[in-house]
Amino acid sequence: MRKEQKMVSYEINGKEPIIFPYYFIEGKEAGPTICVTAGIHGCEYSSIIALINLYEELDPLKIQGNIKIIPIVNLPAFKNITMFVCPVDHMNLNGLFPGLNEGSYSEKLVYKLFHDFIKGSDYYLDLHGGDLTEKVVSFVYVHQSNNKEVNEKSKRLAENYGTENIVFTNTVGQHYSDQGFTFSYVSENGIPAIQVEKGGIGQVEENDVSHHINGVLNVLKFVGCLQGKAIKKNQRINYYIQYAYIRSNHEGIFFSQCKIGDQVEEGSKLGMIKDYLGKNLGVVTSPYKGKIAMYHTSPAIKAGGVLFGILFDQIF
């Protein structure tokens, strides 16, 4: 039985070493091993702070099994306040799995993350939230592999997290691919896994942090790693089989006319783009009937930039 923290370090070709914090809890009794990460994107603060606070709360005397926590995977992005990518090599960690042991900084980082920490676990949770210019509703990604047992276990992890929305994704999706993401690669390797979204716009909101903490605690109870009975917070969960981005056709100034959680119809007006002289460049409309799960909160937008993420094709 023990509870410890340390900084993990890997040398990489004589350049900046890979460093990140690692927390470990060995319970009083035998049980499952669960790995939980945050900070794949270094500015998604609600999930990062949640894991730091959660570690302080957990008592090894009440744990069965082992809990591995990495609260800030992408430490360079956290330190440099860099959105989406690792500033060392400008790569997005989500999309790089399985990585390369002799690759770039980010490729080696995700390789080590999987082989030295996630592999061998019974369950895996990857916590996210909107980045500096994103706001998201509470939703969870569940990868659909060829292993039905893993898929079902992943679905049940999601249901016990306390989310209102679950989206089933795959690597060859018509609108959205989870190829190379943490949760999809882990699921394909036989470990039930989910990616959770809650928070955004560089804020550490108490509600968002509490949502992540309570979600992890409930999952720990559900899998038998923590004493107590798991309780599903949401009796009504919305299940979707499609997720898609709406991108801007123009560079300019974005004026949103909707907010996260809004239900929209196909053809609904979502906002407009103007040039730097105030001329209208185009109206942004929804190609789908569904729910706005994420939106771009900054008025600055590039051509091809993501404006919205929409959940659609609801099932059940």
ChimeraX attribute file (.defattr): number of C-alpha atoms within 10 A of each C-alpha:
attribute: neighborCount
match mode: 1-to-1
recipient: residues
	/A:1	14
	/A:2	12
	/A:3	16
	/A:4	10
	/A:5	13
	/A:6	10
	/A:7	10
	/A:8	13
	/A:9	11
	/A:10	13
	/A:11	12
	/A:12	16
	/A:13	11
	/A:14	6
	/A:15	8
	/A:16	11
	/A:17	14
	/A:18	19
	/A:19	17
	/A:20	18
	/A:21	16
	/A:22	18
	/A:23	19
	/A:24	17
	/A:25	22
	/A:26	21
	/A:27	24
	/A:28	16
	/A:29	15
	/A:30	13
	/A:31	17
	/A:32	19
	/A:33	23
	/A:34	25
	/A:35	21
	/A:36	21
	/A:37	25
	/A:38	28
	/A:39	25
	/A:40	27
	/A:41	29
	/A:42	27
	/A:43	31
	/A:44	31
	/A:45	29
	/A:46	32
	/A:47	32
	/A:48	28
	/A:49	22
	/A:50	23
	/A:51	25
	/A:52	17
	/A:53	15
	/A:54	19
	/A:55	20
	/A:56	9
	/A:57	10
	/A:58	16
	/A:59	15
	/A:60	19
	/A:61	14
	/A:62	14
	/A:63	24
	/A:64	24
	/A:65	20
	/A:66	26
	/A:67	25
	/A:68	20
	/A:69	25
	/A:70	26
	/A:71	29
	/A:72	27
	/A:73	25
	/A:74	29
	/A:75	21
	/A:76	19
	/A:77	22
	/A:78	21
	/A:79	11
	/A:80	12
	/A:81	17
	/A:82	18
	/A:83	20
	/A:84	21
	/A:85	20
	/A:86	23
	/A:87	20
	/A:88	12
	/A:89	11
	/A:90	14
	/A:91	16
	/A:92	18
	/A:93	23
	/A:94	19
	/A:95	17
	/A:96	20
	/A:97	23
	/A:98	21
	/A:99	21
	/A:100	16
	/A:101	16
	/A:102	11
	/A:103	13
	/A:104	15
	/A:105	24
	/A:106	26
	/A:107	21
	/A:108	21
	/A:109	26
	/A:110	24
	/A:111	19
	/A:112	19
	/A:113	19
	/A:114	17
	/A:115	12
	/A:116	10
	/A:117	18
	/A:118	23
	/A:119	17
	/A:120	14
	/A:121	19
	/A:122	17
	/A:123	27
	/A:124	25
	/A:125	26
	/A:126	23
	/A:127	26
	/A:128	27
	/A:129	33
	/A:130	28
	/A:131	24
	/A:132	21
	/A:133	17
	/A:134	21
	/A:135	24
	/A:136	24
	/A:137	24
	/A:138	22
	/A:139	25
	/A:140	27
	/A:141	25
	/A:142	29
	/A:143	29
	/A:144	20
	/A:145	18
	/A:146	11
	/A:147	13
	/A:148	10
	/A:149	13
	/A:150	21
	/A:151	23
	/A:152	14
	/A:153	18
	/A:154	25
	/A:155	22
	/A:156	18
	/A:157	26
	/A:158	26
	/A:159	23
	/A:160	23
	/A:161	29
	/A:162	24
	/A:163	25
	/A:164	18
	/A:165	23
	/A:166	23
	/A:167	22
	/A:168	17
	/A:169	23
	/A:170	18
	/A:171	16
	/A:172	10
	/A:173	15
	/A:174	11
	/A:175	10
	/A:176	14
	/A:177	17
	/A:178	20
	/A:179	19
	/A:180	17
	/A:181	21
	/A:182	27
	/A:183	26
	/A:184	28
	/A:185	22
	/A:186	24
	/A:187	24
	/A:188	17
	/A:189	13
	/A:190	19
	/A:191	24
	/A:192	28
	/A:193	32
	/A:194	29
	/A:195	23
	/A:196	24
	/A:197	27
	/A:198	25
	/A:199	27
	/A:200	27
	/A:201	20
	/A:202	19
	/A:203	17
	/A:204	17
	/A:205	14
	/A:206	12
	/A:207	12
	/A:208	22
	/A:209	23
	/A:210	17
	/A:211	21
	/A:212	29
	/A:213	22
	/A:214	17
	/A:215	22
	/A:216	22
	/A:217	20
	/A:218	24
	/A:219	26
	/A:220	26
	/A:221	18
	/A:222	20
	/A:223	20
	/A:224	18
	/A:225	24
	/A:226	26
	/A:227	14
	/A:228	13
	/A:229	12
	/A:230	18
	/A:231	15
	/A:232	16
	/A:233	16
	/A:234	14
	/A:235	11
	/A:236	11
	/A:237	15
	/A:238	16
	/A:239	19
	/A:240	20
	/A:241	16
	/A:242	19
	/A:243	24
	/A:244	19
	/A:245	18
	/A:246	18
	/A:247	16
	/A:248	21
	/A:249	17
	/A:250	17
	/A:251	17
	/A:252	22
	/A:253	21
	/A:254	23
	/A:255	18
	/A:256	19
	/A:257	10
	/A:258	15
	/A:259	19
	/A:260	18
	/A:261	17
	/A:262	13
	/A:263	16
	/A:264	20
	/A:265	14
	/A:266	11
	/A:267	12
	/A:268	15
	/A:269	15
	/A:270	18
	/A:271	16
	/A:272	18
	/A:273	24
	/A:274	18
	/A:275	14
	/A:276	10
	/A:277	8
	/A:278	10
	/A:279	11
	/A:280	13
	/A:281	15
	/A:282	14
	/A:283	15
	/A:284	23
	/A:285	16
	/A:286	18
	/A:287	14
	/A:288	18
	/A:289	17
	/A:290	21
	/A:291	23
	/A:292	25
	/A:293	25
	/A:294	27
	/A:295	25
	/A:296	24
	/A:297	21
	/A:298	15
	/A:299	14
	/A:300	14
	/A:301	21
	/A:302	15
	/A:303	11
	/A:304	12
	/A:305	16
	/A:306	17
	/A:307	24
	/A:308	25
	/A:309	20
	/A:310	24
	/A:311	26
	/A:312	21
	/A:313	14
	/A:314	16
	/A:315	9
	/A:316	6
